[in-house]
Amino acid sequence: MNKYVKSTLFIVALLTLITGCESGLESNPVTTANKPTNKSPENELFIYTVWPSFYAKEENFDKQIGQFLKKKFPDMTIKHVHWDNPGRQYQDLIAAGTIPDIILDNTRMNAQRYIIDNDLQYDISDLIKKYNFDTNQLNPAHMAQMRNMTPDGKLYGLPFNNNDFVLFYNKDIFDKFGVDYPKDGMTYDEAYELAKKLTRVEGEITYKGYSQNPGHYMNYNQLSVSPLSQTEDKASLNTPEWKKIVDNLRRFYDIPANQFDTVETFATKGNIAMAVATVDHIVSFHEQNKNLNFDVVSAPSFSDVPDTRYQPNLYAMYITKQSTKKDQAFQVMAAILSEEHQVDLAKEGVIVPLESKAVQEAFGQNLTQMRGKNTKAIFHGKTALPPAARAAGLAWYDVPMQNVFGPLIFKESKDSVTALRMIEEQSTKGIETNKAEKAALDKSIKK
């Protein structure tokens, strides 16, 4: 455990003792049924979910995971707590001495800053060998992201759910202007030509040909480029690859009258012909506007990396170092990743790491909102690999990639190189500030 984490946990623990051992938990009480205790029975397994946020509702967790585990492990009691603010955050559980056995969280955003920086990580490689678990059956890009958390290739968890992207299109707008529908496997160049044909102003209605969240587009880019230096504690955006990525999306925005609106208005306004959004929007767009005549195809890709989906937008399962039930925890994770349960999750519209034929055919079967939709688009092509692991000891920083477009390009009309340079400089300063604050905290504790 690094000095900063030790210092932070010391302060949290001290404040907890002053205000009452479990005051953090009591400020937003955990229900009696799932309240964690410092001494768990041998047959009890504590699962802590941060992402997906869907599991904030206990009935959702129970439907997708809890009921299955009760049948699979009838002698095991599953205690589930979901992240909440305040009361159930990482620091609250750590201070109260209630370390989970399994954590479900967002890999890109939180694995480094919450799991590793709190010294909760545990290499499960030996458990994989012990139980002869075949990781080759899982999506290779998902597994690459799990292994790329550290330069030494240690494996701290297994993938659970990928909230991937597809291209939504409004059939009525295509029909209105006599334009052929998009197809799976399109390139951005092909999507751009469609967008130009579909962007029009008719009376008070502005039809927008294409929209996309720039932050998602860049964070999960299909060229597998990282905004952070692989070898130094700084941002790295002043590269030809990043300029290519920005210029590619910028041309859609530069189509007259196609200034981007949030993709969330695809259903409510009904004036966007095409929008890239996460797969779960198939359900939400239908619920927002049941008369919306839409379908999906695979997200467009660069012509030099055709049929390439976005990098994993991955939620994963981690066994904690502090767990005394690592074998049971791994068996639970392995059961969740069995084809039996992967098919069940796929029926509920969960994009799972197992991409067998049975999983693909089952996808969305239990959701009326997905009936008749081109769900095979979700599995078209291959997932882009994540960037390689960074050098040991480097700080993680969430570079605000969305700010390259908004406000620098959208509002201030900066050229691509300038916008990238400004975010690079701001992020590098942010990294330096974070490191200075950690150093100052260490120094104050030593005194």
Backbone torsions as a table, in degrees:
resi	resn	phi	psi	omega
1	MET	NA	130.4	-177.1
2	ASN	-75.7	165.9	-173.6
3	LYS	-62.0	-38.1	-178.8
4	TYR	-62.9	-43.4	180.0
5	VAL	-65.2	-42.2	177.9
6	LYS	-58.7	-44.5	-179.2
7	SER	-63.0	-44.4	-179.4
8	THR	-62.7	-45.5	-179.1
9	LEU	-66.4	-33.5	177.7
10	PHE	-62.5	-45.1	-179.5
11	ILE	-65.1	-44.6	-179.9
12	VAL	-60.9	-44.0	-179.2
13	ALA	-64.1	-39.8	-179.4
14	LEU	-64.6	-44.2	178.8
15	LEU	-64.4	-35.6	178.6
16	THR	-63.9	-41.1	178.8
17	LEU	-64.4	-37.0	-178.7
18	ILE	-68.7	-41.5	-173.2
19	THR	-94.7	-3.8	-178.5
20	GLY	118.1	134.0	-167.5
21	CYS	-52.4	-37.1	-177.5
22	GLU	-123.5	36.1	-177.5
23	SER	-62.1	-35.9	179.4
24	GLY	-60.8	-43.2	179.3
25	LEU	-69.8	-35.5	-175.7
26	GLU	-75.7	-19.8	179.4
27	SER	-67.6	-21.3	173.5
28	ASN	-143.8	79.8	-163.8
29	PRO	-55.3	138.4	169.6
30	VAL	-79.8	140.6	-178.4
31	THR	-63.5	154.3	-178.8
32	THR	-56.3	-33.1	-176.7
33	ALA	-67.6	-31.3	-175.4
34	ASN	-126.1	16.9	-179.8
35	LYS	-70.1	123.2	-179.0
36	PRO	-71.4	149.5	177.2
37	THR	-122.8	158.4	-179.0
38	ASN	-67.1	-29.5	-179.9
39	LYS	-119.3	100.0	-177.7
40	SER	-90.6	142.9	175.4
41	PRO	-60.2	157.7	-176.4
42	GLU	-62.0	-28.9	-177.3
43	ASN	-95.5	15.9	-178.2
44	GLU	-108.8	132.0	178.0
45	LEU	-120.5	128.8	-176.1
46	PHE	-100.4	115.7	178.7
47	ILE	-109.7	126.9	-178.9
48	TYR	-113.5	121.8	-179.8
49	THR	-110.9	130.8	174.1
50	VAL	-108.6	-53.3	168.4
51	TRP	-124.9	145.8	1.5
52	PRO	-68.9	144.8	178.8
53	SER	-66.3	-18.5	176.1
54	PHE	-51.4	-30.2	-176.6
55	TYR	-82.9	6.2	172.0
56	ALA	-62.4	-28.8	174.6
57	LYS	-90.2	118.4	-175.1
58	GLU	-58.4	-34.0	-179.3
59	GLU	-65.1	-29.5	177.5
60	ASN	-70.4	-44.3	177.4
61	PHE	-62.2	-43.5	-177.8
62	ASP	-63.9	-39.3	-178.2
63	LYS	-68.6	-41.4	-173.2
64	GLN	-91.7	-25.7	-177.2
65	ILE	-129.4	-50.9	-172.0
66	GLY	-56.2	-50.0	-177.2
67	GLN	-63.6	-39.8	179.2
68	PHE	-63.1	-44.4	-178.4
69	LEU	-67.7	-33.4	177.5
70	LYS	-63.5	-38.2	179.1
71	LYS	-74.5	-39.1	-176.2
72	LYS	-74.6	-36.0	-178.6
73	PHE	-128.3	74.8	-173.6
74	PRO	-63.2	-22.1	-179.7
75	ASP	-91.4	1.7	-177.0
76	MET	-106.7	136.5	175.2
77	THR	-98.4	125.5	179.1
78	ILE	-100.8	120.6	174.5
79	LYS	-106.3	125.9	-176.4
80	HIS	-119.7	132.3	173.3
81	VAL	-130.5	135.5	177.6
82	HIS	-106.6	143.2	177.0
83	TRP	-52.0	137.6	176.4
84	ASP	-151.2	161.6	-177.2
85	ASN	-128.3	116.5	-1.5
86	PRO	-95.0	175.3	169.0
87	GLY	111.9	-30.6	-175.9
88	ARG	-127.9	25.9	177.5
89	GLN	-79.7	171.2	-179.0
90	TYR	-51.5	-49.3	-174.8
91	GLN	-64.6	-29.5	178.6
92	ASP	-68.1	-44.4	-179.7
93	LEU	-68.4	-40.5	179.6
94	ILE	-63.8	-46.2	-178.5
95	ALA	-63.4	-33.6	-179.7
96	ALA	-83.5	-3.1	-179.9
97	GLY	73.5	24.9	-178.3
98	THR	-112.0	70.1	-178.8
99	ILE	-76.6	128.2	179.6
100	PRO	-66.6	160.8	172.1
101	ASP	-84.3	-39.7	179.4
102	ILE	-129.4	137.4	175.4
103	ILE	-119.1	134.1	170.8
104	LEU	-109.3	120.7	-176.1
105	ASP	-153.6	168.2	177.6
106	ASN	-73.0	122.6	-174.1
107	THR	-69.9	-49.5	-175.8
108	ARG	-62.7	-45.2	-173.4
109	MET	-84.0	-37.5	-164.7
110	ASN	-117.9	-14.5	-176.2
111	ALA	-60.5	-44.8	-179.0
112	GLN	-72.0	-53.5	-169.4
113	ARG	-76.3	-20.9	-179.2
114	TYR	-111.8	-43.8	-176.1
115	ILE	-83.6	-53.8	-178.6
116	ILE	-71.6	-44.7	-177.5
117	ASP	-68.7	-17.8	174.0
118	ASN	-99.0	9.8	176.5
119	ASP	57.2	42.8	178.2
120	LEU	-101.6	-7.9	-171.4
121	GLN	-72.4	149.4	179.2
122	TYR	-145.8	128.8	179.9
123	ASP	-76.2	117.4	-175.6
124	ILE	-94.1	11.1	-176.6
125	SER	-55.6	-43.3	-179.3
126	ASP	-66.2	-35.0	178.1
127	LEU	-68.5	-36.1	177.4
128	ILE	-61.4	-43.1	178.3
129	LYS	-68.7	-42.7	-177.3
130	LYS	-59.2	-41.3	-176.1
131	TYR	-101.2	9.5	175.0
132	ASN	52.3	46.6	-179.3
133	PHE	-85.3	128.6	-176.4
134	ASP	-92.6	99.9	178.8
135	THR	-73.2	-14.7	-179.8
136	ASN	-67.9	-15.7	179.0
137	GLN	-77.9	-11.9	-176.6
138	LEU	-95.8	157.6	-180.0
139	ASN	-50.2	122.9	-175.9
140	PRO	-59.1	-37.6	179.7
141	ALA	-69.1	-35.3	176.0
142	HIS	-62.5	-45.7	179.8
143	MET	-67.5	-34.3	177.9
144	ALA	-63.7	-39.5	178.3
145	GLN	-65.3	-37.0	178.3
146	MET	-66.0	-40.4	-177.9
147	ARG	-78.1	-23.7	-177.2
148	ASN	-84.2	9.0	177.2
149	MET	-68.0	-28.8	-179.9
150	THR	-137.1	149.2	-178.1
151	PRO	-68.7	-16.7	-179.1
152	ASP	-89.0	2.2	174.4
153	GLY	76.0	12.2	177.9
154	LYS	-64.1	147.1	-176.4
155	LEU	-110.9	108.6	-175.4
156	TYR	-95.0	-6.1	-179.2
157	GLY	-170.7	-176.4	177.8
158	LEU	-130.3	147.7	-177.7
159	PRO	-66.9	150.6	179.6
160	PHE	-122.4	-49.2	-170.9
161	ASN	-152.3	131.8	177.1
162	ASN	-113.5	115.1	-179.7
163	ASN	-86.1	78.7	-170.3
164	ASP	-80.7	176.8	-174.3
165	PHE	-116.6	147.3	172.3
166	VAL	-138.0	169.0	177.5
167	LEU	-98.7	117.3	175.9
168	PHE	-87.6	144.4	175.2
169	TYR	-141.9	143.4	-178.4
170	ASN	-91.3	108.0	-176.0
171	LYS	-61.0	-35.8	-176.4
172	ASP	-64.6	-36.3	178.6
173	ILE	-69.3	-41.5	176.5
174	PHE	-61.3	-43.2	179.5
175	ASP	-65.2	-40.6	-177.7
176	LYS	-59.0	-39.5	-176.2
177	PHE	-102.9	8.0	175.2
178	GLY	63.9	38.3	-178.8
179	VAL	-107.9	136.6	179.7
180	ASP	-64.1	145.1	179.5
181	TYR	-64.4	152.1	174.6
182	PRO	-66.7	163.6	-178.3
183	LYS	-128.9	158.9	172.6
184	ASP	-59.8	141.1	176.0
185	GLY	86.9	11.4	178.0
186	MET	-66.6	151.6	171.1
187	THR	-92.2	166.9	175.3
188	TYR	-62.3	-33.4	178.6
189	ASP	-61.5	-42.5	178.6
190	GLU	-68.1	-40.4	177.5
191	ALA	-64.3	-36.7	179.4
192	TYR	-63.2	-42.3	179.0
193	GLU	-64.5	-39.1	175.2
194	LEU	-63.6	-43.2	-178.1
195	ALA	-60.1	-38.7	179.5
196	LYS	-64.6	-38.8	-179.6
197	LYS	-70.0	-28.3	-172.0
198	LEU	-98.8	-6.1	179.3
199	THR	-90.1	110.9	-175.0
200	ARG	-149.0	156.5	174.6
201	VAL	-115.8	119.6	178.8
202	GLU	-126.9	106.4	-176.9
203	GLY	63.1	-122.9	-179.5
204	GLU	-93.1	1.0	-177.6
205	ILE	-103.0	127.5	173.1
206	THR	-105.2	113.6	177.1
207	TYR	-88.8	123.0	-178.6
208	LYS	-101.2	129.8	-174.4
209	GLY	-74.2	-30.6	-171.7
210	TYR	-157.8	142.1	176.2
211	SER	-147.1	152.8	-178.9
212	GLN	-164.0	148.3	175.3
213	ASN	-77.4	113.5	-176.1
214	PRO	-62.3	-33.7	180.0
215	GLY	-63.5	-45.9	177.9
216	HIS	-64.0	-44.6	-179.4
217	TYR	-56.0	-39.6	-176.2
218	MET	-85.8	-41.5	-179.7
219	ASN	-62.6	-35.7	-176.8
220	TYR	-112.0	30.7	-173.0
221	ASN	-54.3	149.4	-175.0
222	GLN	-80.3	-5.2	176.9
223	LEU	-91.8	1.7	175.9
224	SER	60.5	37.5	-178.9
225	VAL	-98.1	137.5	179.1
226	SER	-99.5	144.3	175.3
227	PRO	-80.3	-4.5	-179.6
228	LEU	-110.5	145.9	175.3
229	SER	-62.8	142.2	179.2
230	GLN	-78.2	-18.3	-172.7
231	THR	-123.4	-13.1	-176.7
232	GLU	-132.8	160.4	177.0
233	ASP	-82.7	73.6	178.6
234	LYS	-159.2	163.7	174.7
235	ALA	-80.3	158.5	-179.0
236	SER	-142.2	91.0	-176.7
237	LEU	-121.9	-11.2	-177.2
238	ASN	-86.3	67.3	-176.4
239	THR	-134.9	156.2	176.9
240	PRO	-59.9	-34.5	-179.1
241	GLU	-64.2	-44.1	-179.7
242	TRP	-67.7	-37.5	177.5
243	LYS	-63.3	-40.2	177.6
244	LYS	-60.9	-43.6	-179.7
245	ILE	-62.7	-45.5	-178.5
246	VAL	-68.0	-45.8	-179.1
247	ASP	-61.9	-35.2	-179.9
248	ASN	-60.4	-46.5	-179.6
249	LEU	-77.9	-33.5	-176.8
250	ARG	-59.2	-35.8	-177.7
251	ARG	-62.8	-30.7	175.9
252	PHE	-66.5	-41.8	179.1
253	TYR	-66.1	-31.2	-176.9
254	ASP	-79.3	-6.9	173.1
255	ILE	-63.5	124.8	-179.3
256	PRO	-51.1	129.3	178.8
257	ALA	78.8	2.7	-179.0
258	ASN	-104.4	26.5	176.1
259	GLN	-56.4	132.5	-169.9
260	PHE	-63.3	137.6	167.1
261	ASP	-108.8	162.1	176.4
262	THR	-61.7	140.5	-179.5
263	VAL	-63.5	-17.3	-179.8
264	GLU	-64.1	-17.9	179.8
265	THR	-88.2	2.0	-179.3
266	PHE	-53.2	-42.2	-178.0
267	ALA	-87.8	-38.4	-172.5
268	THR	-75.6	-38.5	-179.9
269	LYS	-92.6	-34.0	177.0
270	GLY	70.9	19.6	-177.7
271	ASN	-111.9	6.1	179.1
272	ILE	-101.5	123.6	-177.3
273	ALA	-74.8	-42.8	-178.5
274	MET	-138.4	140.3	178.0
275	ALA	-149.9	132.1	174.6
276	VAL	-87.6	126.3	-179.3
277	ALA	-152.1	168.7	-179.2
278	THR	-70.0	154.2	-173.2
279	VAL	-59.0	-33.1	-178.4
280	ASP	-61.4	-14.8	177.7
281	HIS	-71.0	-14.5	174.2
282	ILE	-57.2	-40.4	178.6
283	VAL	-75.9	-49.0	-174.4
284	SER	-66.8	-39.0	178.5
285	PHE	-64.7	-39.3	177.8
286	HIS	-63.3	-42.9	-179.0
287	GLU	-67.7	-33.8	179.8
288	GLN	-71.2	-32.0	-177.5
289	ASN	-151.2	92.6	-175.4
290	LYS	-68.9	-12.6	178.1
291	ASN	-94.5	-0.3	-178.5
292	LEU	-69.3	124.0	-178.2
293	ASN	-96.2	89.3	-174.6
294	PHE	-134.1	164.8	172.8
295	ASP	-149.5	-177.5	-178.0
296	VAL	-132.3	152.3	168.3
297	VAL	-133.9	173.3	178.9
298	SER	-63.6	149.9	178.7
299	ALA	-63.8	143.5	178.7
300	PRO	-63.9	156.2	-179.2
301	SER	-132.6	166.3	177.1
302	PHE	-70.0	146.2	-176.7
303	SER	-64.7	-26.1	179.7
304	ASP	-87.3	-7.4	170.6
305	VAL	-133.6	65.7	-174.7
306	PRO	-63.7	156.1	176.8
307	ASP	52.3	43.4	-179.0
308	THR	-116.9	120.3	176.8
309	ARG	-77.0	176.9	178.5
310	TYR	-72.3	161.5	174.1
311	GLN	-58.0	157.8	-177.6
312	PRO	-58.5	129.2	170.2
313	ASN	-101.7	73.8	-156.0
314	LEU	-101.5	137.0	166.9
315	TYR	-108.1	135.1	-173.1
316	ALA	-133.3	165.5	-179.7
317	MET	-106.1	131.0	-178.4
318	TYR	-125.5	136.3	171.2
319	ILE	-93.0	133.0	-176.6
320	THR	-83.1	151.0	176.6
321	LYS	-60.0	-34.8	-173.8
322	GLN	-80.9	-12.1	-178.5
323	SER	-63.0	136.2	175.3
324	THR	-95.7	5.9	-176.0
325	LYS	-129.4	47.7	-175.1
326	LYS	-63.8	-38.0	179.6
327	ASP	-64.3	-45.9	178.3
328	GLN	-63.1	-41.0	-179.6
329	ALA	-62.1	-43.4	-179.6
330	PHE	-66.3	-39.0	178.8
331	GLN	-63.0	-35.3	175.5
332	VAL	-65.0	-46.4	179.0
333	MET	-61.7	-42.1	179.3
334	ALA	-63.8	-37.7	178.6
335	ALA	-66.0	-41.0	178.0
336	ILE	-61.2	-32.6	-178.0
337	LEU	-92.0	5.1	175.1
338	SER	-70.2	152.0	-179.0
339	GLU	-59.5	-34.6	178.0
340	GLU	-52.0	-51.3	-176.6
341	HIS	-83.3	-29.2	176.6
342	GLN	-61.5	-38.9	176.5
343	VAL	-64.3	-43.3	179.1
344	ASP	-60.8	-43.0	178.7
345	LEU	-66.7	-40.5	179.2
346	ALA	-60.3	-38.1	177.7
347	LYS	-59.3	-28.5	179.6
348	GLU	-89.6	9.0	177.2
349	GLY	83.8	19.1	177.7
350	VAL	-90.9	128.3	177.7
351	ILE	-85.0	104.5	-172.7
352	VAL	-95.6	161.5	-179.2
353	PRO	-72.2	-18.4	175.8
354	LEU	-86.7	121.5	-175.6
355	GLU	-114.8	43.9	179.2
356	SER	-69.2	166.0	178.5
357	LYS	-59.6	-39.3	-179.9
358	ALA	-63.0	-40.0	178.8
359	VAL	-64.8	-46.1	-177.8
360	GLN	-64.0	-40.7	-179.8
361	GLU	-69.9	-26.6	-177.7
362	ALA	-84.3	-16.2	-169.1
363	PHE	-55.1	124.8	173.7
364	GLY	74.7	8.3	-175.8
365	GLN	-59.6	-31.5	-176.9
366	ASN	-86.7	-1.8	-175.4
367	LEU	-109.5	113.1	-179.9
368	THR	-61.6	-28.5	-178.1
369	GLN	-66.8	-19.7	-177.9
370	MET	-99.3	-3.6	-179.1
371	ARG	-67.3	132.1	-179.5
372	GLY	85.8	-4.7	179.6
373	LYS	-88.3	155.8	-178.7
374	ASN	-80.6	66.8	-175.1
375	THR	-69.3	-15.6	176.3
376	LYS	-64.4	-18.5	178.2
377	ALA	-61.5	-27.7	-178.0
378	ILE	-63.3	-29.1	-175.2
379	PHE	-105.9	8.9	-178.6
380	HIS	-71.2	133.8	177.6
381	GLY	74.7	-156.4	-178.6
382	LYS	-129.5	155.4	180.0
383	THR	-77.2	134.7	177.6
384	ALA	-64.0	140.4	177.2
385	LEU	-70.5	145.2	175.2
386	PRO	-74.1	163.9	176.0
387	PRO	-60.1	156.4	177.7
388	ALA	-63.9	161.9	179.6
389	ALA	-62.7	143.7	176.1
390	ARG	-81.4	165.3	179.9
391	ALA	-62.3	153.9	-178.0
392	ALA	-62.4	142.8	173.3
393	GLY	86.6	-1.5	-178.7
394	LEU	-81.0	145.7	-178.7
395	ALA	-77.9	142.5	173.4
396	TRP	-87.3	141.2	179.0
397	TYR	-144.4	133.5	-179.6
398	ASP	-85.2	89.0	-179.1
399	VAL	-62.8	125.4	-176.5
400	PRO	-76.3	75.5	-174.9
401	MET	-61.2	-28.9	-179.4
402	GLN	-62.7	-24.0	-177.5
403	ASN	-74.9	-13.4	174.9
404	VAL	-61.0	-43.6	179.0
405	PHE	-87.1	-47.3	-179.9
406	GLY	-120.4	109.0	20.3
407	PRO	-103.8	-8.0	-164.6
408	LEU	-63.3	-41.7	178.7
409	ILE	-91.9	-48.0	-176.0
410	PHE	-63.7	-44.5	-173.9
411	LYS	-101.9	-33.4	-173.6
412	GLU	-106.4	-1.8	175.7
413	SER	55.0	36.2	176.7
414	LYS	-69.2	148.2	172.6
415	ASP	-72.2	163.1	-172.0
416	SER	-60.5	-44.2	-178.1
417	VAL	-63.6	-43.2	-180.0
418	THR	-64.8	-43.5	-179.9
419	ALA	-62.0	-43.6	178.8
420	LEU	-64.6	-42.0	-179.5
421	ARG	-63.6	-40.6	-179.2
422	MET	-64.5	-42.7	179.0
423	ILE	-69.5	-35.2	176.3
424	GLU	-61.5	-46.6	-179.1
425	GLU	-64.9	-44.1	-179.9
426	GLN	-62.5	-40.9	-177.7
427	SER	-70.7	-39.9	177.8
428	THR	-62.3	-40.2	176.2
429	LYS	-64.6	-38.5	177.8
430	GLY	-62.4	-40.6	176.9
431	ILE	-62.8	-44.4	179.7
432	GLU	-63.1	-40.1	179.0
433	THR	-63.7	-45.2	179.2
434	ASN	-60.3	-43.1	179.9
435	LYS	-65.7	-37.9	179.1
436	ALA	-66.2	-39.2	179.1
437	GLU	-65.4	-39.5	177.9
438	LYS	-64.9	-41.9	179.9
439	ALA	-64.2	-40.3	179.4
440	ALA	-65.6	-37.9	179.0
441	LEU	-66.4	-43.3	177.1
442	ASP	-58.4	-43.5	-177.4
443	LYS	-64.6	-40.6	-179.0
444	SER	-67.1	-35.6	179.8
445	ILE	-68.5	-39.1	-180.0
446	LYS	-61.9	-35.5	179.9
447	LYS	-68.0	NA	NA
